[in-house]
Amino acid sequence: MAKEIDRVRAQSALAVIKQHPGMVLFVVSPVIIGLGLVWWLVSPTLAVLLFIGAVVGGAAVLLLNRKQ
């Protein structure tokens, strides 16, 4: 039963992303702006590393919350 709930939540999240891409862009825009500023002011390499860290960190948070 728990796997069915996770599947339903995942499908619902994908449906929201497909129906409201502007809302998703609004939510993610501070991260995009921050990475752009780091790219411009500090170094492109650091911006890429921060992007990878944000993706891995976000995935870890989602996966850890899913198991609880």
C-alpha positions as CSV (number, residue, x, y, z in Angstrom):
1,M,0.0,0.0,0.0
2,A,2.8,2.4,0.8
3,K,4.4,1.9,-2.6
4,E,1.0,2.8,-4.2
5,I,0.9,6.1,-2.2
6,D,4.4,7.0,-3.3
7,R,3.5,6.3,-6.9
8,V,0.4,8.4,-6.6
9,R,2.4,11.3,-5.1
10,A,5.1,11.0,-7.8
11,Q,2.5,11.1,-10.6
12,S,0.7,14.0,-8.9
13,A,4.0,16.0,-8.7
14,L,4.8,15.3,-12.3
15,A,1.3,16.4,-13.3
16,V,1.8,19.7,-11.5
17,I,5.1,20.3,-13.2
18,K,3.6,19.5,-16.6
19,Q,0.6,21.8,-16.0
20,H,2.3,24.7,-14.3
21,P,5.9,25.1,-15.5
22,G,5.8,28.8,-14.7
23,M,5.2,28.0,-11.0
24,V,8.1,25.6,-11.0
25,L,10.3,28.2,-12.6
26,F,9.2,30.7,-9.9
27,V,10.1,28.3,-7.1
28,V,13.5,27.4,-8.6
29,S,14.4,31.0,-9.7
30,P,16.3,32.0,-6.5
31,V,18.7,29.0,-7.0
32,I,19.1,29.9,-10.7
33,I,19.9,33.5,-9.9
34,G,22.3,32.5,-7.2
35,L,24.2,30.1,-9.5
36,G,24.3,32.8,-12.2
37,L,25.8,35.3,-9.7
38,V,28.4,32.8,-8.5
39,W,29.2,32.0,-12.2
40,W,29.6,35.6,-13.0
41,L,31.3,36.9,-9.9
42,V,33.4,34.0,-8.6
43,S,34.0,31.1,-11.0
44,P,32.1,28.9,-13.4
45,T,33.6,25.8,-11.9
46,L,32.3,26.7,-8.5
47,A,28.8,27.3,-9.9
48,V,28.8,23.9,-11.6
49,L,29.9,22.3,-8.3
50,L,27.2,24.1,-6.4
51,F,24.6,23.0,-8.9
52,I,25.7,19.4,-8.6
53,G,25.6,19.7,-4.8
54,A,22.1,21.2,-4.9
55,V,20.8,18.4,-7.1
56,V,22.4,15.7,-5.0
57,G,21.3,17.4,-1.7
58,G,17.7,17.8,-3.0
59,A,17.6,14.2,-4.0
60,A,18.9,13.1,-0.7
61,V,16.3,15.1,1.2
62,L,13.5,13.7,-0.9
63,L,14.7,10.1,-0.5
64,L,15.3,10.4,3.2
65,N,11.8,11.9,3.8
66,R,10.2,9.2,1.6
67,K,11.5,6.4,3.9
68,Q,10.1,8.0,7.1
